[in-house]
Amino acid sequence: MRFVVVGTGSIGQRHCRNLVALGREVTAWDPSADRRRQATAIAGVAVRESLEEVLGAKPDAAVICSPPAQHVELARDALEAGAHVFVEKPIATTSLEVPGLIELAVSHGKHLAVGMNLRFLPSLRRVAALLAENRLGRVVALRAEFGGYLPDWRPGRDYRDNYAVSAAAGGGILLDAIHELDYLGWLFGEATEVSATAAHLSALAGDTEDLAELTLRFASGVLGQVHLDYLQRAYRRNLQVIGQAAVLIWDYPTHTVTVHGADGARDEEDFRAAEGEANDMYLDEMRHFIRCVEGRATPLVDGREALRSLRLVEAAKVSSHERCWVNVE
């Protein structure tokens, strides 16, 4: 089974290494000669000089790791070449591009998977199980948070070279942290309305929003609050779920899930051993995609699932600009 990785920045190089470790034949390409040179240092990866060359070899699957603004065009090229496609998040920068991409995948009989690696965390899967077991009673509210200082994200690389600071490239905290909106949709269903404030408030370079505050109304009646930023010097990623019988707290940095019940009862589960190294969820993500290519599974996050989160991002941006509640299409 032959894989091509298109885009060899940090996540592209990670997927190259992981696919090689999983015993797959890997070729790679990036429009940047410098990144192509970096990728040649990855044992087992054959780097090519053009996109036409890698896709002309008719790979079984393509992993798209370019800046988001290029995702749809490159995914279309790969589908037309006969490959199953895995696209890093977000699937696109505008929802208008996505239905046609989904239709193209269906017409070619190929899978279209989208990279949402948090779905592969044992601790977050435990949250899903506890909710399915009705451990909290009826859920009434939630609070989700993600924050980290953007210049610290990729040590040794100037953050100003990151697509995150460029609106034209598909950056900004709303698209970058779309993981939060994805897992909330997975756990709690459709968000129907959003009220948001998103802006560039810091001295960081770029023309994208670096902080966003969202209030969500879900079809189920749950009320949610989401905080996202590029600014916090202490990395934070967590979720608090308030139910009528108990409160649940998921904390990614400590890999714990804690349930606070009646009369001060407290049950904490430690998932550090289960989640292993930070790379393990990416390995599991690629294992899952390989099973999809082999016909033994369907994508955990497909084009339609990814489109839901993207439409929520767009509604949040409209809400912030117009300063009003916005219905999510």
Secondary structure, 3 states (H helix, E strand, C coil): CEEEEECCCHHHHHHHHHHHHCCCEEEEECCCHHHHHHHCCCCCEEECCCHHHHHHCCCCEEEECCCHHHHHHHHHHHHHCCCEEEEECCCCCCHHHHHHHHHHHHHHCCCEEEECHHHHCHHHHHHHHHHHCCCCCCEEEEEEEEECCHHHCCCCCCHHHCHHHCCCCCCCHHHHCHHHHHHHHHHHCCEEEEEEEEECCCCCCCCCCCEEEEEEEECCCCEEEEEEECCCCCCEEEEEEEECCCEEEEECCCCEEEEECHHHCEEEEECHHHHCCCCHHHHHHHHHHHHHHCCCCCCCCEHHHHHHHHHHHHHHHHHHHHCCCEECC
